[in-house]
């Protein structure tokens, strides 16, 4: 299929493009930008007048409660590539499980799925998983997801092994002994509501420990879902010291703080928790400065999991279909240029994952998102394709909506 996308504002942050240019696709790949290649005859034309044409979004953490349903939600949100963490059921600690995920995802013919393998068997934090065989099965990195490794010697050995074979380690930094049974940021709001708090030091202690082990082993380290100003400061310092460390911030942590819990709104229950407004503002500044990328941390939870007292409700929120509009909202509120904002959810995320995505370079796979930056829509259960309808933004109006999504040159979503 030869496709001609015309009249759109083409933004490709990786290649420094922001201009009204035509895009030409042939055999599932970017054939040319601006001028049609010799002999090109379009079989399909997409008029992108009034739309932004950008690389398909790349998400760093998407939980697939149902593969087909959540991948449909992904492409409806403009996401064409995503990483699936290992805390599936059962965990991704065996090659057969990884291969099955890869096969089912490919059969769906929607977004590309990149599995993250379990760092330890059953995510129990005791015995290292077979990283080599998991890598051969399709894993692009290794993680404990939200599960702890109580013995730091195990983490040291994991980093040593990963460094030897060039594998990336992804950790969500939280000291589980300090966090204990906490469910909210340890601050005024938690005290007023009588909720058990999780202090910032639960994050900073884990970050400092992980950075020291990475420094000792030379491991390539990604720290996921940073929630505090103190945590981001530690990572910024490590980056300035030329350590191979990256990080991301959840899209919800760029917008919300612990005050949004209100009167025990379980939709505002997250792990890590929403922290103070000062923490949120520091995260916003860090993302704008390029210290961190943005992830959806898409965690669909069914209705029963949220209709519980705050402390008992399952943490997380649906986010794939809100990643783009909430990123655009953050950009408007912080006066961040649109190409910079899009970089945080395209080429920056692709670089962290080490995958070929997030750019519109001729020869690359034609994974493309077309969106209307002015379109306003109300977030509602009916408007969301994900199984999870849980989000603190339910009932709110957002701006920016996906018009079409292409994966490998095929239109897999069109509004």
C-alpha positions in Angstrom: 0.0 0.0 0.0 1.3 3.4 -1.0 -0.1 6.2 1.1 0.3 10.0 0.8 -0.3 12.1 3.9 -0.8 15.6 2.8 -1.4 19.2 4.3 -0.4 18.2 7.9 1.9 19.9 10.3 4.7 17.3 10.5 6.5 17.2 13.8 9.4 14.8 14.2 11.4 15.7 17.3 14.2 13.3 16.8 15.0 14.7 13.3 14.2 18.4 14.3 11.3 18.7 11.8 8.4 21.0 12.5 6.8 22.2 9.2 3.9 21.7 6.9 5.2 18.8 4.8 3.8 15.8 3.0 4.7 12.3 4.0 5.0 9.3 1.6 4.6 5.7 2.7 5.5 2.6 0.7 5.7 -1.1 1.7 5.0 -0.2 5.3 7.9 2.2 5.6 8.5 6.0 5.4 9.5 6.4 1.7 10.1 10.2 1.7 9.2 13.5 3.4 8.4 16.7 1.5 8.8 15.5 -2.1 7.5 12.2 -3.5 10.1 9.7 -4.5 10.5 9.0 -8.2 7.6 6.9 -9.7 5.5 7.2 -6.5 1.7 6.8 -7.1 -0.5 6.9 -4.1 -3.2 4.3 -3.6 -4.5 6.1 -0.5 -4.4 9.7 0.5 -4.9 11.1 4.0 -5.8 14.8 4.1 -4.2 16.0 7.4 -5.3 19.6 7.1 -5.6 21.0 10.6 -3.8 18.0 12.1 -0.4 17.3 13.5 1.4 14.4 12.0 4.0 12.9 14.4 5.7 9.6 15.1 3.5 7.0 16.8 3.6 7.4 20.6 5.9 5.1 22.5 4.8 4.1 26.0 7.2 2.8 28.7 4.7 0.9 30.8 1.4 -0.6 29.7 -0.4 -3.4 31.6 -2.4 -5.6 29.2 -5.4 -6.8 31.2 -6.7 -8.1 27.9 -4.3 -8.0 24.9 -6.8 -7.2 22.1 -8.8 -4.7 24.2 -5.9 -2.8 25.5 -4.0 -2.7 22.2 -7.2 -1.3 20.6 -7.1 1.4 23.4 -3.4 2.0 22.6 -3.9 2.8 18.9 -7.0 4.9 19.8 -4.6 6.9 21.9 -2.0 7.1 19.1 0.3 4.6 20.9 2.1 2.4 18.3 4.8 0.8 20.5 4.6 -0.1 24.2 6.5 -2.0 26.8 4.7 -4.6 28.9 6.0 -5.0 32.4 6.6 -8.5 33.8 3.9 -8.6 36.5 1.4 -10.4 34.3 -0.4 -13.5 35.5 1.7 -15.6 35.5 4.9 -13.4 35.5 7.0 -13.2 32.4 9.8 -15.4 33.8 9.7 -18.2 31.2 10.5 -18.1 27.5 7.2 -19.8 26.6 5.1 -17.1 28.3 7.1 -14.3 26.5 6.7 -16.0 23.1 3.0 -16.4 23.7 2.6 -12.7 24.5 4.6 -11.8 21.4 2.5 -14.1 19.2 -0.9 -12.9 20.5 0.2 -9.2 20.2 1.4 -9.7 16.7 -1.8 -11.5 15.8 -3.9 -8.6 17.0 -2.2 -6.4 14.3 -2.4 -3.3 16.4 0.4 -1.7 18.5 3.8 -3.3 18.8 4.5 -4.9 22.1 7.9 -5.2 23.7 8.0 -7.5 26.7 10.0 -6.7 29.8 11.2 -9.9 31.4 11.1 -10.8 35.1 14.4 -10.0 36.9 13.9 -12.9 39.4 11.9 -16.1 39.2 8.2 -15.5 39.9 9.3 -11.9 40.8 10.0 -13.3 44.2 13.2 -11.4 44.6 15.3 -14.5 45.4 16.7 -16.3 42.4 17.7 -14.6 39.1 15.5 -15.5 36.1 17.1 -16.9 33.0 17.8 -13.6 31.4 19.6 -15.0 28.4 16.7 -17.3 27.3 14.1 -14.6 28.1 16.1 -12.2 25.9 16.1 -14.7 23.0 12.4 -15.1 23.4 11.8 -11.3 22.9 12.4 -9.5 26.2 14.1 -6.1 25.7 15.0 -5.5 29.4 14.4 -6.9 32.9 12.5 -5.6 35.9 10.8 -6.5 39.1 7.8 -4.2 38.3 6.5 -3.2 41.7 7.9 -6.3 43.6 10.7 -5.9 46.0 14.2 -7.5 46.1 14.8 -7.7 49.9 18.4 -8.9 49.5 20.5 -6.3 47.9 23.1 -8.9 47.0 20.6 -10.4 44.6 20.2 -7.0 42.9 24.0 -6.6 42.8 24.3 -10.0 41.1 21.5 -9.2 38.6 23.2 -5.9 37.6 26.6 -7.7 37.2 25.0 -10.3 34.9 23.0 -7.8 33.0 26.1 -5.6 32.4 28.0 -8.6 31.1 25.5 -9.3 28.4 24.3 -5.8 27.7 20.8 -6.1 29.2 19.0 -3.0 30.6 17.6 -3.1 34.2 14.4 -1.2 35.0 13.4 -0.6 38.6 10.6 1.2 40.3 12.4 2.6 43.3 10.6 2.2 46.6 12.0 0.8 49.8 9.2 -1.6 50.8 10.1 -1.7 54.4 9.9 2.0 54.7 6.7 2.2 52.6 5.2 -0.7 54.6 1.4 -0.5 54.4 1.3 3.1 53.3 -1.3 4.1 50.7 -0.8 7.9 50.4 1.9 10.5 50.5 3.1 11.1 54.1 1.9 14.6 54.5 -0.9 16.8 55.7 -3.6 15.2 53.5 -2.9 11.7 54.7 -2.8 12.9 58.3 -6.2 14.6 57.9 -7.8 11.6 56.3 -6.2 9.1 58.6 -4.4 7.2 55.8 -1.1 5.4 56.3 1.6 7.5 54.7 4.6 6.6 52.5 7.4 9.1 53.1 9.5 10.5 50.3 12.6 8.7 51.8 11.0 5.4 50.7 11.8 6.5 47.2 15.1 8.3 47.8 16.6 5.5 49.8 15.8 3.0 47.0 17.1 5.4 44.3 20.4 6.0 46.2 20.9 2.3 46.7 20.2 1.5 43.1 22.5 4.2 41.8 25.3 3.0 44.0 24.9 -0.6 42.7 24.7 0.7 39.1 27.9 2.8 39.7 29.7 -0.3 41.0 28.7 -2.6 38.2 28.4 -0.2 35.2 24.8 -1.3 34.7 22.4 0.5 32.4 19.6 1.6 34.7 16.2 3.0 34.2 14.2 4.2 37.2 10.5 4.2 36.6 7.7 6.3 37.9 9.6 8.9 39.9 7.3 10.8 42.2 9.3 13.3 44.3 11.4 16.4 43.9 14.1 14.7 46.1 14.1 11.6 43.9 14.4 13.5 40.6 17.3 15.6 42.1 19.3 12.4 42.8 18.8 11.2 39.3 19.6 14.6 37.8 22.9 14.5 39.7 23.7 11.0 38.5 23.0 12.1 34.9 25.3 15.1 35.3 28.0 12.7 36.5 27.6 10.8 33.2 26.0 7.7 34.7 24.0 5.5 32.3 20.7 6.2 34.1 17.3 7.3 32.7 13.9 7.8 34.4 10.3 8.5 33.7 7.3 10.1 35.4 3.8 9.0 35.1 1.5 11.3 33.2 -0.8 11.6 36.3 2.0 12.7 38.5 2.6 15.6 36.2 -1.0 16.9 36.9 -2.1 15.7 40.3 -1.0 16.0 43.9 -2.2 14.4 47.1 -4.8 17.1 47.5 -6.7 15.5 44.6 -7.5 12.5 46.8 -10.3 14.8 48.1 -12.6 12.7 50.2 -11.1 9.3 49.7 -11.4 9.2 45.9 -10.1 5.8 45.0 -9.4 6.8 41.4 -6.5 8.9 42.9 -4.9 5.9 44.5 -1.5 5.3 42.8 1.7 3.5 43.4 3.9 5.4 44.0 1.4 7.8 45.6 0.5 11.3 44.4 2.8 13.6 46.4 2.8 17.3 47.3 2.2 20.1 44.8 5.8 21.1 45.2 6.9 17.6 44.2 4.5 17.7 41.2 6.0 21.0 40.1 9.5 19.7 40.3 8.6 16.7 38.2 7.1 19.0 35.6 10.3 21.0 35.4 12.4 17.9 35.2 10.4 16.5 32.3 10.6 19.9 30.5 14.4 19.9 31.0 14.7 16.4 29.5 15.7 14.7 32.8 12.7 12.3 32.5 10.5 10.9 29.9 6.7 10.5 30.3 4.9 7.2 30.7 1.2 6.4 30.9 1.7 3.7 33.6 -1.5 2.3 32.1 -3.1 0.1 34.8 -6.7 -0.8 34.0 -8.6 -1.8 37.1 -12.1 -3.2 37.0 -15.0 -1.5 38.8 -14.9 -3.8 41.7 -11.2 -3.0 42.3 -12.0 0.7 42.7 -15.3 0.6 44.5 -13.6 0.0 47.8 -12.4 2.1 50.7 -9.3 4.1 49.6 -6.8 2.0 51.5 -8.2 -1.2 50.0 -8.7 -0.1 46.5 -6.3 -1.3 43.7 -3.8 1.4 42.8 -3.5 2.7 39.2 -5.5 4.2 36.4 -6.3 3.8 32.8 -4.1 6.1 30.7 -3.3 5.0 27.2 -6.1 7.1 25.7 -5.2 10.1 27.9 -1.4 10.1 27.4 -1.6 12.5 24.4 -4.2 15.0 25.7 -2.6 15.2 29.2 0.9 15.6 27.7 -0.5 18.5 25.6 -2.1 20.0 28.6 1.1 19.8 30.6 2.9 21.5 27.6 0.4 24.3 27.5 0.5 24.9 31.2 4.3 25.0 31.3 4.8 26.8 28.0 6.7 23.8 26.7 7.1 23.8 22.9 5.0 21.1 21.2 8.0 19.3 19.6 9.7 19.1 23.0 6.5 17.7 24.6 6.1 15.1 21.8 9.7 14.0 22.2 9.0 12.9 25.8 6.4 10.4 24.5 8.1 9.4 21.3 11.8 9.4 20.6 12.9 9.8 24.2 10.9 6.7 25.3 12.1 4.7 22.3 15.7 5.5 23.2 15.1 4.3 26.8 13.6 1.1 25.5 16.3 0.7 22.8 13.8 0.1 20.0 13.5 1.5 16.5 10.5 3.7 16.9 9.5 7.3 17.7 10.8 8.9 14.5 9.8 9.5 10.9 13.1 8.8 9.3 12.9 7.5 5.7 13.3 3.8 5.8 11.8 3.4 9.2 8.5 1.6 9.8 5.6 3.9 9.2 4.2 4.1 12.7 2.4 7.4 12.7 -0.1 9.4 14.8 -2.3 12.1 13.3 -4.1 14.2 15.9 -6.2 17.4 16.2 -4.5 19.6 18.8 -7.6 21.7 19.2 -10.3 19.0 19.5 -12.0 19.0 22.9 -13.7 16.0 24.3 -15.1 14.8 27.6 -13.5 11.8 29.3 -16.2 9.2 30.0 -16.5 5.5 30.4 -18.2 5.3 26.9 -15.3 7.3 25.3 -12.6 4.9 26.6 -11.9 1.6 24.8 -9.8 0.2 27.6 -11.4 -2.3 30.0 -10.4 0.0 32.8 -12.6 3.1 33.1 -10.8 4.2 36.2 -9.2 7.7 36.0 -9.3 10.8 38.2 -10.1 12.7 34.9 -13.4 11.0 34.4 -16.0 13.7 33.6 -13.4 16.3 32.7 -12.9 18.0 29.4 -9.5 17.5 27.7 -8.0 19.0 24.5 -6.2 17.0 21.8 -7.6 13.9 20.2 -6.2 11.3 17.9 -7.7 11.3 14.4 -5.8 8.3 12.8 -3.1 5.8 13.8 -0.9 3.9 11.4 1.3 0.9 12.2 3.6 -0.4 9.5 1.8 1.9 7.1 -1.6 0.3 7.8 -4.4 2.5 9.2 -5.3 0.6 12.5 -7.5 3.4 13.9 -9.4 6.2 12.4 -12.0 8.3 14.1 
